[in-house]
Amino acid sequence: MQDIIKEYGPAMITVVVIGAIILLVSGLIGSDGTSVVGQAFQRLLESFFTSSMT
């Protein structure tokens, strides 16, 4: 068991950290425009395209 942890420990930690980051980002952004970050990003894009058209 100790050999497995020595060999694959850093890879397992990396997988766990990447998974946590993906969960955090998907939780903040959400699946639609109802989340706080999603709404801010939507307003940012709308204002960018509105100001670039004029």
TORKOL-4160 file (C-alpha; in steps of 0.2 Angstrom, whole numbers, padded with zeros to 4 digits, m for minus):
54
<pt num="1" X="0000" Y="0000" Z="0000"/>
<pt num="2" X="0014" Y="0012" Z="0004"/>
<pt num="3" X="0022" Y="0009" Z="m0013"/>
<pt num="4" X="0006" Y="0013" Z="m0022"/>
<pt num="5" X="0004" Y="0029" Z="m0012"/>
<pt num="6" X="0022" Y="0034" Z="m0016"/>
<pt num="7" X="0020" Y="0030" Z="m0035"/>
<pt num="8" X="0003" Y="0036" Z="m0038"/>
<pt num="9" X="0000" Y="0049" Z="m0024"/>
<pt num="10" X="0004" Y="0065" Z="m0034"/>
<pt num="11" X="m0007" Y="0059" Z="m0048"/>
<pt num="12" X="m0021" Y="0055" Z="m0036"/>
<pt num="13" X="m0019" Y="0072" Z="m0028"/>
<pt num="14" X="m0019" Y="0081" Z="m0045"/>
<pt num="15" X="m0035" Y="0072" Z="m0051"/>
<pt num="16" X="m0044" Y="0077" Z="m0034"/>
<pt num="17" X="m0039" Y="0095" Z="m0036"/>
<pt num="18" X="m0044" Y="0096" Z="m0054"/>
<pt num="19" X="m0061" Y="0088" Z="m0050"/>
<pt num="20" X="m0063" Y="0100" Z="m0036"/>
<pt num="21" X="m0059" Y="0115" Z="m0047"/>
<pt num="22" X="m0072" Y="0109" Z="m0060"/>
<pt num="23" X="m0085" Y="0107" Z="m0047"/>
<pt num="24" X="m0082" Y="0124" Z="m0040"/>
<pt num="25" X="m0082" Y="0133" Z="m0057"/>
<pt num="26" X="m0098" Y="0124" Z="m0063"/>
<pt num="27" X="m0106" Y="0128" Z="m0046"/>
<pt num="28" X="m0102" Y="0146" Z="m0048"/>
<pt num="29" X="m0107" Y="0148" Z="m0066"/>
<pt num="30" X="m0121" Y="0136" Z="m0066"/>
<pt num="31" X="m0129" Y="0128" Z="m0080"/>
<pt num="32" X="m0139" Y="0143" Z="m0086"/>
<pt num="33" X="m0140" Y="0162" Z="m0084"/>
<pt num="34" X="m0148" Y="0161" Z="m0066"/>
<pt num="35" X="m0132" Y="0161" Z="m0056"/>
<pt num="36" X="m0123" Y="0177" Z="m0051"/>
<pt num="37" X="m0108" Y="0174" Z="m0061"/>
<pt num="38" X="m0118" Y="0168" Z="m0076"/>
<pt num="39" X="m0129" Y="0184" Z="m0075"/>
<pt num="40" X="m0113" Y="0195" Z="m0074"/>
<pt num="41" X="m0105" Y="0187" Z="m0089"/>
<pt num="42" X="m0121" Y="0188" Z="m0099"/>
<pt num="43" X="m0122" Y="0207" Z="m0095"/>
<pt num="44" X="m0104" Y="0209" Z="m0099"/>
<pt num="45" X="m0106" Y="0201" Z="m0116"/>
<pt num="46" X="m0122" Y="0211" Z="m0120"/>
<pt num="47" X="m0114" Y="0227" Z="m0116"/>
<pt num="48" X="m0099" Y="0223" Z="m0126"/>
<pt num="49" X="m0109" Y="0219" Z="m0142"/>
<pt num="50" X="m0120" Y="0233" Z="m0139"/>
<pt num="51" X="m0106" Y="0246" Z="m0138"/>
<pt num="52" X="m0096" Y="0238" Z="m0152"/>
<pt num="53" X="m0112" Y="0239" Z="m0164"/>
<pt num="54" X="m0113" Y="0258" Z="m0161"/>
